[in-house]
Amino acid sequence: MRKFKEFILNTGMRLAALITCGLLAFIIGNILLRGVRYITPQLLTTQTSYLNDTIGILPNILNTIYIIIVTMIIVLPIGIGAAVYLTEYASNRYIVSIISFATETLTGIPSILFGLVGMLFFTQLMGLKQGILAGGLTLVMMVLPTIVANTRESLLTVPNSYREGALALGSGKWHMIRTVVLPNALDGILTGCILSIGRITGESAALLFTAGFGLRLLSFFNALQSSSATLTVALYIYANEHGNFNVSYAIAVVLMLITLLLNLSAARITRKIKDRRNG
């Protein structure tokens, strides 16, 4: 009877894994099958022109990179600083529980609500125009819980003996955190960065109200205060408003490639850090 139960359990787990992999393969295969054929050099290196009747997504690729840079520059100091405070400095459990509850609550808020709040606060109250800056500040609120949670978990995995050894050698607390704790928690911090970049790249609902629908090719500083559509917003525009699903699938392929390259780069950096630490 026990062997039969184990057989049923193993079969069920294998079936669940097979279904999960099958769904992933189906989605990726469908996107590649319908989108690769429409990826051309003109699509990737030009901008959309209604006068010339051409479609290009170069501005959207650049806007996606711009918003990743702006968001990560702002959210990393805040997220890592909050995690260090909660882990290394905060002694009042009540305060820690309140901050932890706040970050967990932010995780469960729908992205469309972040977009509405970002539009009301950043564009109307603060007077920012629709653009990369307003969109990036909105995304900061969205990915902040991910950075804080992953950094906290990484800091908690660092053995206390490392801290005690550094303090016993005369190191100050901040010096100990900067030179001992954070380097040993770098793997988890990078994991949080990867997850955050993935969410930034795939976000559209919050950016519709804050970053805008602009398809023009702009420099980084001009895009900060000008309507600038990222790849996901452009996908929505071409699919929903223009009805051009061929371009939409091509954009989906580009999004998958960008996400894959970012993950591979982060994995390579993590591996180098581990090799340097072990060596």
Secondary structure, DSSP 4 states (H G I P E B T S, - for coil): -HHHHHHHHHHHHHHHHHHHHHHHHHHHHHHHHHHGGG--HHHHHSEEETTTTEEEEHHHHHHHHHHHHHHHHHHHHHHHHHHHIIIII---HHHHHHHHHHHHHHHTS-HHHHHHHHIIIIIIIS-PPSSHHHHHHHHHHHHHHHHHHHHHHHHHHS-HHHHHHHHHTT--HHHHIIIIIHHHTHHHHHHHHHHHHHHHHH--HHHHHHT----S---HHHHHTS----HHHHHHIIIIIS--HHHHHHHHHHHHHHHHHHHHHHHHHHHHHHHHHH-
